[in-house]
Amino acid sequence: MSAAADNAYYQRRGILGTLGRDGLLQIILIANTIIMLAPIIIMVFSAFKTTPQIFQSPFSLPDFSHIGNFVKIWTETNFLRYLLNSFVVTGASMVLILTLGTMAAYAIGRYQFTGSGFILMFFLAGLTLPLKLAIIPLFMLMRDLSILNNQLSLIFVYTAMGLPTTVFIMTGFIRTLPNELEDAARMDGASEARIMWSIMLPLVRPAMVIAGIQNVVPIWNDFFFPLVFIQNDNLKTLPQGLTTFMGEYTTDWGVLFAGLTLSAAPIILIYIVLSKQFIAGMTSGAVK
Amino acid sequence: MAGPPRQTCPGQDGRRTGVAQLSLRGIKKRFRTTDVLHGIDLEIGDREFVVFVGPSGCGKSTLLRLIAGLDPITDGQFFLNGKLMNEVAPSRRGIAMVFQSYALYPHMDVYENMAFGARLMGLDKPEVERRIAEAARMLRLDELLQRKPRELSGGQRQRVAIGRALVRKPDVFLLDEPLSNLDAALRSEVRLEIARLHREIGGTMIYVTHDQVEAMTLADKIVVMNAGRIEQVGSPRELYESPANTFVATFIGSPRMSLVDVTREGNRLNVPDGGSLALDALPQVPALKLGLRPDAVSLHRGGGEGFEAQVVYTEYLGDNAYVYVRLADGTVLAARTAPNDAFAPDAPVRVTLAPGAAHFFSAEDGRRLVP
């Protein structure tokens, strides 16, 4: 009796048994994908609708030939200016972050010198500091440097914000590179700069991509610092600029969504292009 | 040892001479507070194949890195062709190195790997191409030039690593355990290859290994190292036939030499409670270590002259057999016997020695004693 019951118990297949572990994972992943993509898709759809259409049928397929919102945003607003500003600020910040961060990480990761541990800790301490809490001192600092209402203020703050994660990620990667590669390059007569540039950096490119994406998204989307530092409309970045649509057009939602779509597009493109770089595997075969 | 190093290439500053004479004088290396090398004196002649051999951690790789210039020398002087090299950059010493892990640049193909160093030497394009073609032919890499290191097998990577050293046309090749990542079958093949290369290119080669078989088969001169000191320098034959001390004696040769503590009375050697043996020429000390290689030992059944022993086990190798026996004091000896000469385990045997085949070492410090 009890044996039969046991048997029945073991033969009853739960949801895990029916679908298998992989099947369950698939369901979770598909659900997650839908949840993640839905807002983006609704945003894109809404960009092709007029404001009344958005409220009448928010989820319906739009008429994709209706590009009035895009024409309007392109011709009647300062959108292009904002886009350009965002590119300048984000681009300059990323160049600074990756250059300085990689160089700092290379020095910390590959050279032994007194205080290297302290410097790394110093960078890592930056991870724990929310710069937004320092907004008032930062504001005064920018005022004293007289770069308020100047994109330099944003670039400086973003660079400072991005360095800790970059140094953290890059130091870890650079440390894993085999010393013998460096020795081999040194025997070949390469200078320190060339060893870094020709031998080591190509091998840490996946890490640079990770560090880059990690930083580019928050910088591109940042709303807070431009709001505080920038008042001149011609210097505003996209997230800040888009809010002006709200009042200006008594909230023309269609135009706003079109602007959001356009502002999200570069980041999505960057993601798609660089995703292949995540697949590292570069060092395989270097050292057996 | 003392005196100025021989000047073999007068008046040719920095130019490749094809001659390489290395001279190490009291080389010391300290990492923070740990002394790794305690004063190495060594002369290496042109076109010699020198093998540094010793157990792990004896400092042989460290010494190689000092010669390469990858680590600074703490104390002492290193001359190459009579020029002090202590402060010279690695790439300007005319030395190339093959690393244990090969250290191929993973993002460059084979051609680029070899061209990298050659270009940095300032060679023009045709010369770089000519040298790579030559190295590729010598190492049979022609088919592989466009491949990335990850697409190569272990043996091929090894050849590329050697090729990278070849294109720089160095006077001295350093090889750091180049065979340790290869499987056994490939190892003997690459060993032959390296010996052939040394004949063909004729440079001075310094080779580091912990494998005494590699050392014996490849070397013109073996440098046996232990705990940061050189124990002995000599040809494989010298090391095998007259080891300077018990360390060298037991390190070189397989199966290793057995050491027996014996006392001397007249011309007889006694193992405590284990029989005795008469030998013609003996060092005039009361107690000593007797070093016995398997081919010096003969085993006999029944009573008579010799040390008493008990058979432990037999290793049958086809062309001969090694019989391990235990003496009365517990020392285990290996004896080489004919393959069909069977000794049952635990059987009592007597051990006698072939004339002149025994080695004698001091009981105190293990130095070789000459009768």
HADDOCK unambig.tbl for C-alpha pairs under 7 A between the chains (distance, minus, plus):
assign (segid A and resid 180 and name CA) (segid B and resid 103 and name CA) 5.60 0.50 0.50
assign (segid A and resid 181 and name CA) (segid B and resid 103 and name CA) 4.90 0.50 0.50
assign (segid A and resid 181 and name CA) (segid B and resid 104 and name CA) 6.91 0.50 0.50
assign (segid A and resid 181 and name CA) (segid B and resid 105 and name CA) 6.81 0.50 0.50
assign (segid A and resid 183 and name CA) (segid B and resid 70 and name CA) 6.69 0.50 0.50
assign (segid A and resid 184 and name CA) (segid B and resid 103 and name CA) 6.44 0.50 0.50
assign (segid A and resid 186 and name CA) (segid B and resid 90 and name CA) 6.71 0.50 0.50
assign (segid A and resid 186 and name CA) (segid B and resid 91 and name CA) 6.74 0.50 0.50
assign (segid A and resid 187 and name CA) (segid B and resid 90 and name CA) 5.33 0.50 0.50
assign (segid A and resid 187 and name CA) (segid B and resid 91 and name CA) 4.89 0.50 0.50
assign (segid A and resid 187 and name CA) (segid B and resid 96 and name CA) 6.49 0.50 0.50
assign (segid A and resid 188 and name CA) (segid B and resid 91 and name CA) 5.77 0.50 0.50
assign (segid A and resid 188 and name CA) (segid B and resid 117 and name CA) 4.33 0.50 0.50
assign (segid A and resid 188 and name CA) (segid B and resid 120 and name CA) 7.00 0.50 0.50
assign (segid A and resid 189 and name CA) (segid B and resid 91 and name CA) 4.46 0.50 0.50
assign (segid A and resid 189 and name CA) (segid B and resid 117 and name CA) 6.50 0.50 0.50
assign (segid A and resid 189 and name CA) (segid B and resid 120 and name CA) 6.07 0.50 0.50
assign (segid A and resid 190 and name CA) (segid B and resid 120 and name CA) 6.73 0.50 0.50
assign (segid A and resid 199 and name CA) (segid B and resid 105 and name CA) 6.85 0.50 0.50
assign (segid A and resid 282 and name CA) (segid B and resid 106 and name CA) 6.85 0.50 0.50
assign (segid A and resid 282 and name CA) (segid B and resid 107 and name CA) 6.85 0.50 0.50
assign (segid A and resid 283 and name CA) (segid B and resid 106 and name CA) 5.83 0.50 0.50
assign (segid A and resid 284 and name CA) (segid B and resid 150 and name CA) 5.99 0.50 0.50
assign (segid A and resid 285 and name CA) (segid B and resid 106 and name CA) 6.22 0.50 0.50
assign (segid A and resid 285 and name CA) (segid B and resid 149 and name CA) 5.47 0.50 0.50
assign (segid A and resid 285 and name CA) (segid B and resid 150 and name CA) 3.81 0.50 0.50
assign (segid A and resid 286 and name CA) (segid B and resid 103 and name CA) 5.97 0.50 0.50
assign (segid A and resid 286 and name CA) (segid B and resid 104 and name CA) 5.44 0.50 0.50
assign (segid A and resid 286 and name CA) (segid B and resid 105 and name CA) 6.07 0.50 0.50
assign (segid A and resid 286 and name CA) (segid B and resid 106 and name CA) 4.61 0.50 0.50
assign (segid A and resid 286 and name CA) (segid B and resid 149 and name CA) 6.53 0.50 0.50
assign (segid A and resid 286 and name CA) (segid B and resid 150 and name CA) 6.82 0.50 0.50
assign (segid A and resid 287 and name CA) (segid B and resid 101 and name CA) 5.11 0.50 0.50
assign (segid A and resid 287 and name CA) (segid B and resid 102 and name CA) 6.43 0.50 0.50
assign (segid A and resid 287 and name CA) (segid B and resid 103 and name CA) 5.54 0.50 0.50
assign (segid A and resid 288 and name CA) (segid B and resid 101 and name CA) 5.76 0.50 0.50
